[in-house]
Amino acid sequence: MASSIPTPEALRRLFDATAPLTVGLEEEVMLLDPETLDLLPRSLDVLERTGDDPRFVAELPAAHLEIVTPPAATVPEAIGVLTAGRRDLARAADGIGRLAAAGVHPFAAPLGELNPGERYELTVGEYGAIARAQLVCALQVHVAVGGADRTLAVYNALRAHLPELAALAASGPFLAGWDTGLASVRPKLSELLPRQGVPPVLPSWDAYVEALRWGAAAGAMPDPGRWWWELRPHPTHGTLEIRVPDAQARLVDAGAVAAVAQSLVARLSARHDAGELPAAPATWRIEENRWAACRDGVEGTMADLATGLREPTRARLHALLAELAPEAAALGCADQLRAAGELAEVNGAMRQRAAGDTRAATAWLTDAYLEVT
């Protein structure tokens, strides 16, 4: 397996060659029984109807699918492709089930059926029943930085902002029919597996390759794709893959999260070029804010990573959005950034709770799936 590990030189060439600030999305969605709205483990039947369409792929859980968009110059373009993907996948699922997107299904059993396949069998062999508990859905946002050195610098700085993105996108308050008291239980389910949460600082491409080499030698990571942290340099696409957001019920919210991610990468890139990026903060401090995001979403408080002083998460988010407004305007996603301001007031977790009980929340998720505005 070690032969699959790229060299530092190969990574530098890859990340140097990417066009800056393109954005791509990977949206994990749930297939539901049309009557009961429970998870329906028939994703392969839906995929069979899509033929060889590269936009649609299987996931580990047999009731989950993924929609993949190619690199786009703007968030509106990427969301347009995602909108078409949702509609086409819903058409393929017609007569089988309904689709919904959220961090976690509100009332499904906590252990689910998994899809067959060598890759998934390796996961089950390593983690057993824990693999069956990974009934979680993310909105993974890929943003190209452009330039290998700039990419690593932005990666190390972006770690500090993962809690804000998690709070904004929190959309998983329920599990197995119970209100967990969290804005998103998805991070806690993910933590049953290793290499989750805030990623380590990467001082160089040599350090990244050494980490991948060690993981392969230890049997922990037979391939680089198992570097599962909430942010990672993608060794195939040459992007930063932001894995922290929950899947979003509404397309408008998916666009908002993507706009914040793209604009934030642009802002940090500009600060790097100006020599203004601060030193990477300690991981444990970021993790304290990560817990606040998991527990309270936008309704809690977070600590300043330098002083420790706490402030409302909404205030922190609105200050960040104001800072990102020039980048969003230049990138053509000012409308989506304004939608992020609305999401900071009422996010997906709050909307699910407002719907009523867990079945009503699930019904709202299915109704919201194809909403354009």
N, C-alpha and C positions, 0 to 999 in steps of 0.2 A: 504493500500500500504506500510505502514511502515514495515511490516513483511518481505518485499523483501530487506530491507537494511541489508547488512552484518554487523557483529560485528567487532570491531577492532581485536579481537583475530582470527576470521575467516580469515580476510584479511592478517594478519601476517602469518598464516599457509599457505595460498595460495601463497603469494609472496616468502616465504621461500622455497617452494617446487619446484618452476620453475627452469628448467635447464638454466643456464646463456647463454645469447647471441644468443638464437634461434631467428629466424626472420620469420614473417608471413606478408602477404599482403592482403589488401582489395582494389580492384580496381573498381571504379565506371565508367561505360562506357555508351555511348549514342547509342540508336538505331535510325537510320536515314532512311528516305524514299529513296529507291534506285534511284529514278529519280530526285527528287527535292533536296535531301540531307537535308531537314528540319527534325526536330524531329518527330519521328513516335511513337505515344503512343500505341504500341502493345507489350510491354515487356512481358506481361503475356502469349501471344501467343508463344513467343520464349521460355519462361520458361517451358511451357507445353511440348515442344519437348525435353527438357533435362531430363524429368522424375523427379526422386528424387535425382539427382546429387547434393550433398551438396556444390559443388564449386560455384553454381549459385543461387543467391537470388534476390528477387524483391527489388526495392527502392521506395521511395515516389513518384517521378515523373513517370508517366506511360511510358515514353520513355527511362527510365534508368534501368540498371541492375548492379549487382555487382558480381565480380569474387573474391572468397575467397581461399587463399592457406593455408594449414596447417603449423604448425611450422616446420621450416627447420633449419639445422645446418649452412648453408651457404647461401649467397645471390645468387650465381649461381644456387643452387638447387631451391630456391624459384622462381627465374625468369624462370627456366625450367618448373616448374609447372604452372606459369602464362602464359608462351608461349603456353603450351598445352591447358590451359583454354581459351585463346583468340581464338585459332584455333577451338576448339570444340564449343564454343559459336557462332562463325561465321558460322560454319556448321549448327547449329540449326537455325540460323537466315536466312539461305539461302532461297530465295523465299519470304521472308517477308521484310527484310531490311538489311542495312549495319551498321557496328559498327565503332565507333570512340571514342577516349579518349582525353579530354582536360578539362581545368577548367570550361569552359562555351562554349555552342554552339555559333558560330560566328554570326548567323543571325536569329535564331528562335525568335518567339514572346516572350516577357519577362514573360508572365504568361502561364503556361502549364497545361495540364491535369494530374491528380493524380491517383494513383492506389487505389482501394478499400481496405478495411481491417480495423479492429478495431484500430490498432495502428496508422494508418494514419488518420483515422477519428478523433481521439483525437487531433492530430496535427492541422488538419483543423479547428476543433471546437475551439481551443485555439487561432490560429493565422490567420484564415481567408485567405484572398487573399495573404498574405505574404507567406503562405505555397506554393502557386502556383508559387511564384517567386523563389523557391529554386531549380532551374534547374542547379545545380552545381555538379561537379564531383571531387572527391579527390582520391589521392593514400594514403591510411592509412597504415602506417608501424608499426607493432607490434614488439617490441624487449624486450625480457625477460632480466632482470638485474640479478636476483638470489639474494635472501636475502631481507627481508622486509625493514630493515633499510637502506640498500644500495639503494634500489629502490626509496625510498622517497628522499634521498640525491641527486641521479642522476636526478630525476624528477625536483627538485627545481633548479638544475644547468642547466639542458637542456632548461629550459624556455628561457635563455639568447640567445640561438642559433637558436630559431625558426625563426627569421627574415632571417638568412642566408639560411636556408632550404627553406623558402618561396621564396626567390629571385631566388635560383637555379632552383626551380620547377615551377616558374611562367609561366602559359600557358593559359591565358584567357584575351587577350587584347580587344576582341570585345564583344559587347552586342547588340542584336536586330538590327544587320546590321551596327552598328556604331563603330568606333575606340574610345574607352573610354579614351585614353591617359594613361591608366594604363597598367602595365605588367600583372596584373591579377585583374579582377573585382570580382572574386569569394569571397574574404574576405568581400567586401562591401555588397554583396548580403546576405552572411551568417549573417552579423551583423544586418539584419532586425529581426533576432531571438535573444533571450537572451543567455547569457552564451557562448559567442563567443570570439575569439581572445586569447590573452595571459592569461593563467590560473593563479589563485591565488597561492601563496606560501602555501604549506601544511606542517606545522611543525610536525605533528604526524598523525598516523592512526586514533586516536581518533578525531582529527580535521576534517579529511576527512569524517568519519562517521557522525559527527555532522552536517557537511555541507549537506550531503545527507538526514539526518533526517529532517533538517530545510526545505530543498527543498520539501520534501514529505509533511510535515505538512502545508506548504504554498500553496500547490497545483501546484507549479512550476515544480516539477520533480516527477511525479508519479512512476518513476523507475529510478535507477542509470544511465541507458543508456542515459538519457537526460542531463547528465553532458557533454555539447557539446564543451568544450574548445578545442583549437588546440593541446593540449597535455593532456593526462589523464592517471592515473593508471587504468587499466581495471579490474573491480572487478570480472570478470568471468574468464578471461584468465590468470591473474597474470602477465601481461605485461605492459610496457609503450606503449601506443598507440599514435603515432605521426600523427596528423590529419592535419597538416598545408600544406603538398604538394598538388598542383594541380595534377589531373590525367595527365599522360604523354602520348603523342601521340605515341612515339616509345618505344619499349621494352628496347632498350639500355639505354634510359634515365630513365626509371623506375628502371632498375638495378643500375644506377648511384645514384639515390636518395636513394634507399634502402641501398646501400653500405655506403654512408655518414651517414645515420641514425644509422646503426649497429655499424660502427666504432666509431662514436661519443659516443654512449652509452658505448662502451668498454673503450674508453679513459677516460670518466668521472668516470666510475666505478673504474678504476685503480687509478685515482687521489683521489677518496674517500678513497680507501683502504690505500693510502699513507698519508692521512690527509691533502691533498693539495687543496681540493675544496674551492673556495672562497665563501663568503656569497652571498646569492641570491640577485641579483640586484633589484632595484625598478621596479615595473611593468611598470610605465609610461615611463621609459627610454627605456625599451624593445619595448614598443608600438611606440615610435618615429622611431625606426629602422624597426618595422613592417610596418609602413606607407611607409617608403622609399622602402622596398621590394615590397609592393603592387604597388606603383607608377612606379618605375623604374626597378624592377627586378635586373638583374646583371649589368645594365648600369648606376646605380646611385652611391650614396655614403651612408655610414652608420657611426654612431658616436660610438666612444669607450664608453662603458658603465660606465667606471670609470672617464675618463678625459673629455669626450664630444668632443674630437677632431675627425674630420671627415676624412674618407679615402675612396678611391674607393671600391665599393662592390666587384668587381672582385679581387682586391688585398687582401681583407679580406677573400674571399673564397679560393683563392689559398694558403694563409698562413694556413688556417684551414686544407685544404687537405694535405698539406705537414706535418702538425702535426699528422694527422691521418694515414699517410702511414704505420707506423709499425703495428698499429692495423689491418689495411686492409690486410696486408701481412699475419699476423697470422690467420686472419679469412677466408682467401681464396678469398678475393674480391678485390685484387689489380687491376685487369683489370677494374672492375667496378668503382673503385675510380679514375683511369685514365680517364674513360669516364666522370666522374663528372667534371674533369678539362676542358674537351671539352664543357660540358654543361654550365660551368661558362662563357665561351666565347660566345656561341650562345645557348640560351635556347628556350623553346617552344614558348614563346610569340614572340620572334624575328623571328623564322621560320614561324609562321603564318602570320606575317606582310610581310615577304619577299615573300610569295606566291602570294600576290596581293590583290584583294578585298576579301570581306568576303566569297563569294561563293568559290573562288579559295582556300582560307584558309581551308574551310570545306572539299573540295575535297582532299587537301593534308592530312588532318587528316585521312580520310578514307583510302587513299593509304598507309599511314604510319602504320596503325593499326597492320598489320601482318608482318611488316618488322622485321627481326631478327637482322640484323646489320645495 
